[in-house]
Amino acid sequence: MDLQPIDYDPIYLETIGGQKKQRVYGIGSKGVAFCSSSRASSSFVTAVVDEAIEQRVMVTNERIAVMETEMKEKDQQITLLKDEMQQMKEVNNEMKEMKNTMQQQMTNMQSQLAALMRQMGHRVPIDHSPAE
């Protein structure tokens, strides 16, 4: 049993969906005219297709590299924003504590002032305002 060499042209044409207007589409800007009965050798067609594929792979890899860099930059920005937000929360909590402390001190000072005024014989009105 003799093995016949494989003709890749029909396989390629079938893979890409056939030829249209005597052109093989899908090989980029090469636009190589192709016909199954043409004199173009299968090694030439394969070389052109391989080159087109390599170019597409290079372009795709470059795009991926750019996108990865952009993603890293965005991740860094997100991390910085999270850190800033955490710091702002901490400052906000500190300010709430300071407010509570100051309100307590103010209440104590008012009580002390009222007691002092009573000792001096002054009539002190009762404050009915709600504490904040």
VENBEL-V792718 format. One record per residue. RES is the residue in one small letter. D_FIRST is the distance of its C-alpha to the first C-alpha in Angstrom with 1 decimal. Layout:
BEGIN
((RES:D_FIRST) (RES:D_FIRST))
END
This chain:
BEGIN
((m:0.0) (d:3.8) (l:6.5) (q:9.5) (p:13.0) (i:15.1) (d:18.1) (y:21.0) (d:23.6) (p:23.0) (i:22.7) (y:26.0) (l:27.7) (e:26.9) (t:28.2) (i:31.4) (g:32.0) (g:31.1) (q:32.9) (k:36.5) (k:38.4) (q:35.6) (r:36.0) (v:34.0) (y:36.7) (g:36.9) (i:36.5) (g:40.3) (s:42.4) (k:39.7) (g:39.4) (v:36.5) (a:35.9) (f:32.4) (c:30.6) (s:26.9) (s:27.2) (s:29.2) (r:28.6) (a:28.9) (s:25.9) (s:24.4) (s:25.7) (f:29.2) (v:29.1) (t:27.9) (a:30.7) (v:33.2) (v:32.2) (d:32.2) (e:35.7) (a:37.0) (i:35.9) (e:37.4) (q:40.6) (r:40.8) (v:40.3) (m:43.1) (v:45.4) (t:44.7) (n:45.3) (e:48.6) (r:49.7) (i:49.0) (a:51.0) (v:53.9) (m:53.9) (e:53.9) (t:56.9) (e:58.7) (m:58.1) (k:59.5) (e:62.5) (k:63.1) (d:62.8) (q:65.5) (q:67.7) (i:67.4) (t:68.3) (l:71.3) (l:72.4) (k:72.1) (d:74.2) (e:76.8) (m:77.0) (q:77.6) (q:80.3) (m:81.9) (k:81.9) (e:83.6) (v:86.2) (n:86.8) (n:87.4) (e:89.7) (m:91.7) (k:92.0) (e:93.4) (m:95.8) (k:96.9) (n:97.6) (t:99.5) (m:101.6) (q:102.4) (q:103.5) (q:105.6) (m:107.2) (t:108.1) (n:109.7) (m:111.6) (q:112.9) (s:114.1) (q:115.8) (l:117.5) (a:118.7) (a:120.1) (l:121.8) (m:123.3) (r:124.7) (q:126.2) (m:128.0) (g:129.3) (h:127.2) (r:125.9) (v:122.1) (p:120.3) (i:117.5) (d:114.1) (h:112.2) (s:109.3) (p:105.9) (a:104.1) (e:100.9))
END
